Structure formats: C-alpha cells, structure tokens
C-alpha cells in the first residue's frame, strides 16, 4: 500500500492515516492471538494484495460503523423530547 493509498483509505473512513495504521496493527495482533496467520510480507500476486487490502478496509469500516451506531444510540434526543427508557 502506498502512502497515497493509505491517505485515501483513511480519509474515506474518516480517520487520520496514523489511526488507520494503529487499528490495522491492533487487528493484526488480535488475529494472531486467536491463532490466525497474518503475513507481514508483501504478496507476490497483485490481486491478492488488493483483495487483502479491501478485506482489511471492510473490517475497519465495519468496526467504525458499529462504534458510530453504538455512540449514536447512547446520545440523547436532539428534538427536545425526553429519552425513553
């Protein structure tokens, strides 16, 4: 992944590039802890590289969407009504 790809992906996800790298690093560590083999070297097949990058972005985007939805459900209503229990 080039720096330009990293910046574009981070911008698409609403993150800073360093945040995207940090999340990917944490995800990699979590997967390794669960026994998943995570390759640090660049694959020789460009198609696999793009598929792997897309998979990582999909996982990160899903996590961001869940986090966003969770925080949105905890926010009080903005139309002046009381929050229902």
Z-matrix of the N, CA and C atoms (Angstrom, degrees):
N
C 1 1.446
C 2 1.523 1 107.32
N 3 1.288 2 116.21 1 131.53
C 4 1.458 3 120.22 2 178.81
C 5 1.525 4 109.73 3 -85.11
N 6 1.311 5 116.10 4 167.41
C 7 1.459 6 120.79 5 177.52
C 8 1.530 7 110.51 6 -61.56
N 9 1.324 8 115.73 7 -38.03
C 10 1.470 9 119.50 8 177.60
C 11 1.528 10 110.83 9 -62.50
N 12 1.343 11 117.33 10 -41.57
C 13 1.472 12 120.70 11 177.64
C 14 1.525 13 110.28 12 -63.34
N 15 1.333 14 116.06 13 -43.13
C 16 1.455 15 120.64 14 179.66
C 17 1.523 16 110.93 15 -60.08
N 18 1.315 17 116.34 16 -47.13
C 19 1.482 18 120.14 17 179.87
C 20 1.516 19 111.62 18 -62.38
N 21 1.336 20 116.36 19 -42.87
C 22 1.466 21 120.79 20 -179.55
C 23 1.532 22 110.54 21 -64.86
N 24 1.313 23 116.99 22 -44.75
C 25 1.471 24 120.93 23 179.83
C 26 1.526 25 110.70 24 -63.94
N 27 1.325 26 116.56 25 -44.07
C 28 1.467 27 120.34 26 179.39
C 29 1.523 28 110.50 27 -61.99
N 30 1.323 29 116.63 28 -44.48
C 31 1.468 30 120.36 29 179.62
C 32 1.528 31 110.66 30 -61.52
N 33 1.320 32 117.12 31 -41.80
C 34 1.465 33 121.67 32 179.41
C 35 1.527 34 110.96 33 -60.77
N 36 1.333 35 116.77 34 -36.48
C 37 1.463 36 121.56 35 -179.24
C 38 1.529 37 113.04 36 -88.26
N 39 1.327 38 116.98 37 -1.04
C 40 1.462 39 120.25 38 -179.95
C 41 1.516 40 112.59 39 73.72
N 42 1.333 41 116.44 40 31.06
C 43 1.462 42 121.72 41 -178.17
C 44 1.516 43 109.92 42 -122.50
N 45 1.317 44 115.28 43 164.75
C 46 1.460 45 121.27 44 168.76
C 47 1.528 46 106.56 45 -83.21
N 48 1.334 47 118.31 46 151.71
C 49 1.466 48 119.39 47 179.71
C 50 1.528 49 113.46 48 -54.34
N 51 1.337 50 117.83 49 -40.22
C 52 1.473 51 119.59 50 -179.04
C 53 1.525 52 110.86 51 -65.07
N 54 1.346 53 116.98 52 -32.25
C 55 1.463 54 119.61 53 178.42
C 56 1.527 55 110.93 54 -67.70
N 57 1.324 56 116.34 55 -39.47
C 58 1.461 57 120.42 56 179.13
C 59 1.525 58 110.43 57 -64.62
N 60 1.336 59 116.33 58 -43.34
C 61 1.469 60 119.94 59 178.25
C 62 1.524 61 110.19 60 -63.82
N 63 1.329 62 116.86 61 -41.82
C 64 1.467 63 120.77 62 179.70
C 65 1.529 64 110.70 63 -62.26
N 66 1.325 65 116.84 64 -44.48
C 67 1.468 66 120.14 65 179.43
C 68 1.525 67 111.53 66 -64.93
N 69 1.331 68 116.27 67 -40.43
C 70 1.465 69 119.69 68 178.20
C 71 1.527 70 110.58 69 -64.02
N 72 1.332 71 116.61 70 -38.79
C 73 1.460 72 120.69 71 178.69
C 74 1.527 73 110.75 72 -65.45
N 75 1.331 74 116.42 73 -42.80
C 76 1.470 75 119.95 74 177.72
C 77 1.525 76 111.13 75 -64.16
N 78 1.329 77 116.10 76 -42.07
C 79 1.462 78 120.49 77 178.82
C 80 1.522 79 110.20 78 -61.83
N 81 1.324 80 116.29 79 -43.02
C 82 1.458 81 121.18 80 178.07
C 83 1.526 82 111.01 81 -59.74
N 84 1.330 83 116.56 82 -45.34
C 85 1.468 84 120.63 83 179.03
C 86 1.521 85 111.43 84 -63.40
N 87 1.342 86 116.19 85 -43.13
C 88 1.467 87 120.05 86 179.00
C 89 1.532 88 111.35 87 -62.21
N 90 1.330 89 116.19 88 -42.55
C 91 1.464 90 119.82 89 179.98
C 92 1.524 91 110.94 90 -64.95
N 93 1.323 92 116.76 91 -41.72
C 94 1.473 93 119.94 92 178.28
C 95 1.521 94 110.91 93 -62.47
N 96 1.336 95 116.46 94 -38.97
C 97 1.464 96 121.05 95 178.07
C 98 1.523 97 110.76 96 -60.78
N 99 1.327 98 116.22 97 -32.31
C 100 1.469 99 121.21 98 -179.63
C 101 1.525 100 112.80 99 -87.44
N 102 1.330 101 116.20 100 3.85
C 103 1.453 102 119.64 101 176.29
C 104 1.512 103 115.94 102 93.03
N 105 1.325 104 117.25 103 7.16
C 106 1.458 105 120.64 104 179.33
C 107 1.532 106 108.66 105 -82.14
N 108 1.322 107 116.68 106 135.70
C 109 1.462 108 120.76 107 177.29
C 110 1.528 109 108.22 108 -79.98
N 111 1.328 110 116.00 109 119.81
C 112 1.459 111 122.46 110 178.96
C 113 1.523 112 107.23 111 -113.11
N 114 1.320 113 116.50 112 119.76
C 115 1.464 114 121.02 113 -178.08
C 116 1.524 115 109.95 114 -87.83
N 117 1.324 116 115.86 115 130.87
C 118 1.461 117 121.06 116 178.04
C 119 1.527 118 112.38 117 -92.87
N 120 1.324 119 116.43 118 -15.34
C 121 1.456 120 118.77 119 -178.29
C 122 1.521 121 110.48 120 -88.61
N 123 1.304 122 115.10 121 157.85
C 124 1.458 123 121.73 122 -178.93
C 125 1.531 124 109.53 123 -74.79
N 126 1.331 125 117.68 124 128.11
C 127 1.458 126 119.43 125 177.94
C 128 1.531 127 110.60 126 -66.21
N 129 1.297 128 116.09 127 149.10
C 130 1.465 129 120.57 128 -179.58
C 131 1.533 130 111.62 129 -77.05
N 132 1.290 131 117.28 130 -25.52
C 133 1.459 132 121.94 131 -178.67
C 134 1.525 133 109.27 132 -92.05
N 135 1.318 134 117.45 133 117.78
C 136 1.459 135 122.12 134 -177.33
C 137 1.531 136 111.96 135 -61.19
N 138 1.311 137 117.66 136 -34.50
C 139 1.464 138 121.29 137 178.32
C 140 1.516 139 111.83 138 -61.98
N 141 1.324 140 116.21 139 -40.78
C 142 1.459 141 120.49 140 177.29
C 143 1.522 142 110.60 141 -65.76
N 144 1.325 143 116.03 142 -37.42
C 145 1.469 144 120.28 143 178.92
C 146 1.524 145 110.44 144 -60.47
N 147 1.329 146 116.52 145 -48.49
C 148 1.457 147 119.74 146 179.94
C 149 1.527 148 111.96 147 -66.22
N 150 1.318 149 117.01 148 -38.98
C 151 1.464 150 120.44 149 178.72
C 152 1.523 151 110.27 150 -64.71
N 153 1.331 152 116.78 151 -42.62
C 154 1.460 153 120.31 152 178.23
C 155 1.513 154 111.85 153 -64.26
N 156 1.330 155 116.75 154 -42.94
C 157 1.464 156 120.66 155 178.07
C 158 1.521 157 111.38 156 -63.19
N 159 1.312 158 116.62 157 -41.51
C 160 1.464 159 120.70 158 178.57
C 161 1.523 160 110.68 159 -64.44
N 162 1.336 161 116.93 160 -38.86
C 163 1.463 162 120.43 161 179.19
C 164 1.528 163 110.91 162 -65.08
N 165 1.329 164 116.60 163 -42.38
C 166 1.465 165 119.92 164 178.33
C 167 1.525 166 110.23 165 -63.01
N 168 1.321 167 117.11 166 -44.95
C 169 1.463 168 120.23 167 178.99
C 170 1.525 169 111.43 168 -62.97
N 171 1.324 170 117.18 169 -37.38
C 172 1.465 171 120.56 170 178.74
C 173 1.526 172 110.62 171 -64.61
N 174 1.323 173 116.91 172 -42.59
C 175 1.472 174 120.60 173 178.76
C 176 1.521 175 110.22 174 -64.13
N 177 1.329 176 116.84 175 -45.23
C 178 1.463 177 120.43 176 179.95
C 179 1.526 178 111.42 177 -65.24
N 180 1.322 179 116.61 178 -41.42
C 181 1.464 180 119.98 179 178.99
C 182 1.524 181 110.41 180 -64.57
N 183 1.323 182 117.34 181 -39.92
C 184 1.468 183 120.75 182 177.35
C 185 1.517 184 111.34 183 -62.96
N 186 1.329 185 116.32 184 -42.62
C 187 1.464 186 120.20 185 177.12
C 188 1.513 187 111.80 186 -63.28
N 189 1.331 188 116.44 187 -41.19
C 190 1.464 189 120.36 188 179.04
C 191 1.527 190 110.73 189 -65.70
N 192 1.333 191 116.90 190 -39.00
C 193 1.463 192 120.86 191 179.38
C 194 1.527 193 111.02 192 -65.96
N 195 1.320 194 116.55 193 -40.97
C 196 1.465 195 120.52 194 178.68
C 197 1.527 196 110.10 195 -65.12
N 198 1.328 197 116.15 196 -44.06
C 199 1.462 198 119.97 197 179.46
C 200 1.519 199 110.73 198 -62.83
N 201 1.322 200 116.59 199 -40.56
C 202 1.452 201 121.36 200 179.51
C 203 1.529 202 110.98 201 -65.95
N 204 1.319 203 116.39 202 -43.75
C 205 1.465 204 120.73 203 -179.89
C 206 1.529 205 110.61 204 -65.67
N 207 1.325 206 116.61 205 -38.26
C 208 1.465 207 120.78 206 179.38
C 209 1.512 208 110.85 207 -64.77
N 210 1.334 209 117.01 208 -44.22
C 211 1.461 210 119.55 209 -179.48
C 212 1.524 211 110.64 210 -70.42
N 213 1.335 212 117.96 211 -30.89
C 214 1.461 213 120.85 212 179.22
C 215 1.524 214 111.07 213 -69.55
N 216 1.326 215 118.26 214 -33.12
C 217 1.461 216 120.06 215 -179.23
C 218 1.521 217 111.25 216 -75.08
N 219 1.326 218 118.01 217 -19.17
C 220 1.454 219 121.38 218 179.66
C 221 1.525 220 112.31 219 -90.55
N 222 1.318 221 117.42 220 -13.11
C 223 1.459 222 121.24 221 -177.99
C 224 1.518 223 110.11 222 -74.65
N 225 1.339 224 118.17 223 143.02
C 226 1.460 225 120.55 224 178.06
C 227 1.522 226 110.16 225 -70.86
N 228 1.338 227 117.12 226 154.63
C 229 1.464 228 120.13 227 178.59
C 230 1.528 229 109.97 228 -60.17
N 231 1.318 230 116.16 229 145.93
C 232 1.464 231 120.14 230 -177.70
C 233 1.523 232 112.75 231 -100.20
N 234 1.333 233 118.35 232 1.80
C 235 1.465 234 119.88 233 -177.76
C 236 1.531 235 112.77 234 -98.83
N 237 1.329 236 117.76 235 14.34
C 238 1.453 237 121.23 236 176.45
C 239 1.520 238 114.64 237 90.91
N 240 1.330 239 118.03 238 -10.12
C 241 1.458 240 119.99 239 179.14
C 242 1.515 241 109.64 240 -77.35
N 243 1.330 242 114.63 241 155.44
C 244 1.465 243 119.35 242 175.59
C 245 1.513 244 109.24 243 -76.16
N 246 1.306 245 115.54 244 147.67
C 247 1.459 246 121.04 245 179.46
C 248 1.524 247 108.85 246 -71.14
N 249 1.342 248 116.13 247 129.93
C 250 1.469 249 120.16 248 178.26
C 251 1.507 250 109.61 249 -79.23
N 252 1.355 251 115.26 250 153.10
C 253 1.467 252 119.97 251 -177.76
C 254 1.491 253 111.41 252 -96.89
